[in-house]
Amino acid sequence: MPDQPPLAFGKIEHRKSGGVEELKAKVDGKWLWIELTGGELKSTPEAWATFGLYPAMTTGRRIRLRDQPPPDKLWAGNAKTLMTKMTGWWGGTIPKIVTDRHPSWWRRFALPWRSKKRLLFFSGGVDSFHALHEMIQQGVPPDALLFVDGFDIDLTDTAKSEAYLPALEEICRHHRIKLLRLKTNLRKMPFYRKHNWEFTYGLAMGGVAHLIRSYGEVFISSSFETIRDIPYGSRVDVDVLFTSGTKRFHHVGSGILRTTKLMDICHDPLVQRHLRVCWKGRGARKNCGECEKCLRTELNVLATGEYEKFTCFDHPESIAARLGRIETHMDRLVRMWQAAKDQSLPPDLDQAVKAMLRRSLGKLKTVPTELASEHGEIEALVRYCGYKGELVFDA
């Protein structure tokens, strides 16, 4: 739609106060802000353009970077490849990026310099704890962990983020690495919030990483196994395409099952005390113990034989009782089944898992097209739980 106004990032402000740095940009008349504690920020065209890629792609808008030079050539080439991939998944058009300034002489003629310092996004979940262990075991430990408020933790839930701070400090102190804490209202911005977070969160990570000084190697932990070829905002073939001349992105843990990751890290006392998988529950508790992800992770941990040591799961009710109160959609049902199917569960827990699966299947009308490749697994799930109804696979 050529008559659409551009998605403009402009009026950049940079402030420092009491060890906290803040960058702000006006986007569609609203302030997008990024606040960092423990490190330094620097405005870059690659950052703002990365934030705008998916929203501009799906709305037919150009991206305009006011008073900014063009992004570097390596980023631009990677962004075109990424947008070609994403338009193939979700439709839309590859956005054009326009700027108000010519590139500086060093951008045109000098070779870009990339710091060798390593930064790992860290949420406290299974994937990020496993990525931390993998990097340490491979002899390339991160120099800093980056914890973000405003992504999976809502900015208004200050109790949850503040309660987890001592855990983050203990983890960093134990491994002798630095802690960076970042807050942003990106998810609440009008141009961003209407889009599916599962499609955009990789770009959110890529954008904020491009704003952080001093770290040239950026590591993102895998969200699922590569055998699950589902269009997603962060994958092994997506994250590496955030790379520019000054930042190189890496994807850690692809191809490793979640159950295998937990087996690898379950003996670590830091994991036992501080594993944080919950994004639904509010307040100071690490894990609400009521949502599908909490319960599925508890089933995974049961399989390790270390469940009694995991003090991060402190719900007063049994897993079986809590399973009796939830239903979930098909993608999560497959994961729940995978967590339970190879275990010798106590009879009450075995019955509770199967009843939850049957109850959730009964609410479904069709199986989503994107799960067609898992047709065999879904049929095995149906047999496992004894569901007698009919499931229709989308064409």
C-alpha positions, 0 to 999 in steps of 0.5 A, a space after each residue: 500500500 504505497 499511500 501508507 505513512 512510513 514507520 518512522 523512528 526519530 528524535 533519538 534521546 540518550 540519557 545517563 543517570 546513576 548507572 542507568 542509561 536510557 535511549 528513546 525514539 519517537 515512533 508514530 508519535 509515541 516514545 519507545 524507550 530502552 533502559 539498561 543497568 550495568 552496561 552502555 547503550 548506543 543508538 544504531 540504525 540497525 537496531 531501530 530498523 530491526 524493530 520495524 521489520 515485521 510490523 512494516 512487512 505486514 502493513 506495507 509501510 516503509 521504515 524511515 530512520 530520521 537523522 540516521 545513516 543507512 544500516 551497514 551492508 552486511 545487516 541489509 543483506 541479511 535483513 533482505 534474506 530474513 524478510 524473504 523467509 518471513 514473507 514466505 511464512 506469513 505474507 506481506 512485502 519486504 519493507 524499504 528502508 529510507 534514511 535522512 543522512 548519508 553514511 559517515 566516511 568510516 561506514 563507507 570506507 573503514 572495515 567494521 570493528 567487532 568486539 570479541 566479548 560475548 553476551 547471552 540472553 538469559 531468562 532463567 529458563 531451561 533453554 537459557 540455563 542450558 545455553 549457559 552450561 554449553 558455552 562454559 563447557 565449550 570454553 567460551 563462557 559469556 562475558 555477560 548475561 542480559 535479562 530483559 523486563 518487558 519481554 516475557 515479564 510484563 513491565 507492570 509486574 515489578 514484583 516478579 522481576 525484582 524477586 528474581 534479581 538475587 537469583 541472577 546476581 548469584 548466578 553471575 557471581 558464581 560464574 564470574 560474569 557480568 549482569 546486564 538488566 534491560 527494560 523496554 516498553 517495546 511490546 506495549 508500543 502501538 506499532 508492535 503490540 498488535 502483532 503475534 509475539 511468537 513471530 516478533 520476539 526474535 526481532 525484539 532481541 536482535 534490536 536491543 542487542 544492536 543497542 548495547 555497546 561492547 559486546 560483539 558476539 550475541 548468543 540466543 538460546 534455542 526455543 525448540 528442536 530443529 526437527 519441529 520446522 515451524 515458522 517462528 520468530 527465533 530459530 537457528 536460521 533466523 537469529 544468525 540473520 540479525 548479524 551486522 558488521 559490528 554484531 554477530 549472532 549465534 543460536 545455541 542448543 538447536 537440535 537438542 530435546 528439552 528433556 535432554 537439556 534438563 538431563 544435562 543441567 538437572 544436577 546443578 544446584 543453581 538450576 534447582 534453586 533458580 529455574 524460572 520457566 513461568 511467564 503467566 503467573 504474576 508476583 514474586 514466585 519463580 513459577 506459578 505451578 498452575 500453567 501448562 508450561 510449569 506443569 509440563 516442566 515439572 513432568 520433565 524434571 520428574 523424569 530426571 530423578 532430581 525433582 525433590 531437589 528443585 525448590 523452585 517448584 514450591 506449590 502446596 498441591 500435587 501435580 495431579 491435582 493441578 493438572 485437573 484444572 487446566 486445558 491447552 491447545 494442540 501444540 502444547 498438548 504434544 509437548 505435554 504428552 512428550 514429557 509424560 509418555 516414556 515415564 512410569 508415573 504414579 497411577 494418580 498422576 498418570 490418570 491426571 495427565 491422560 484426563 487433561 489430554 482427553 479434556 483438551 482434545 475434546 475442546 478442539 475442532 481442528 488440528 492446525 495446519 502447521 502441525 501437519 508434520 506431526 500427524 503421527 505424533 498426534 495419533 500416538 497422543 490420542 492412543 496414549 490418552 484413550 481419546 475416543 472423539 474425532 480430530 480433523 486435520 486442516 488441509 
